Amino acid sequence: MCIKGFTNEGTYNKIKGIIETAALLGGVFTGVLTIFADFLGAIGSGTGILLSVTIIYGLYEDIVKEKASKGKGQPSGKR
């Protein structure tokens, strides 16, 4: 993978920093969401809500991938 204006080492360091930040923020937001839902006494528990959202989002991703793969093999009709 290459990023314009970066060497291979620079690309690695840039992507590593982005991934680490995204993982950290994702973990923090997940924890805050779970704790917040538990404190509010939401229907079910915070962990249950988190699990439900994760499952629904996974299904959404599968639907988007399926639609994208169906469109690849068909001619667009434009020249």
N, C-alpha and C positions, 0 to 999 in steps of 0.2 A: 504494500500500500504506500502511496506517495502523496505528499502534500506539496503543492507548488511553493517553492521558495525555501524548503526545508531539506536537509540531508536525511539519509536513512536514520541516523541517530536522533536527529532533531524531530523527525516524524514520530519515532517511537516514544520519545519523551513527552511530546505534545499529546499524543493519544493516551498515554499512560496517565497523565495528569487529569485529562477529561474523564476517563473511566473511573479513576479513584474518586473524583469529586461527585460524579453521578451516583456511584455506589453509596457513598457516605450520605448524600442528601436523600437518596431513596430509602435508606435504612432509618434515618432520622424521621422523615415524614411518615413512614409506616408505623414507627413506634408512637409518634404523636397522635396519629389517627386512631390507633388502637386504644391508647390511654384516654383520649378525649371521648371516644364512644363509650368506654367503660364508665367514666365519670358521669356522663349524661344519662346513663341507664337506657341506652338505645335498645330497641327491640333486638333481642339476642345479645351477644357479647361483642366487644370490639374485635376480637379475633374472628368471630363468626362473620361479622360484616366484612372484614378484610378478606376472608376466604371467599365469600360470595363475590366480591368485586373482582378478585383475581380470576375466578372461574369465568365470570361473564366477559372480562376483558380477553381472556384466552380464546373464548368462542368467537368474539368479534375479530380477533387477529386471524383466526382460521377462515372466517368468511371472506375477509379482505384478500387473503392469499389465494383462496379458491377463485374469486372473481378475477384477480389479476392473472392467474394462470390460464383461465378460459379465454381471455382476450388476446393472448400472445400468438396462438396458432392461426388466428383468423385474419384474412386480408382486410386492410382498412378501406380499400376502394379508392384511395387517393393516389395520384401519381405525380 
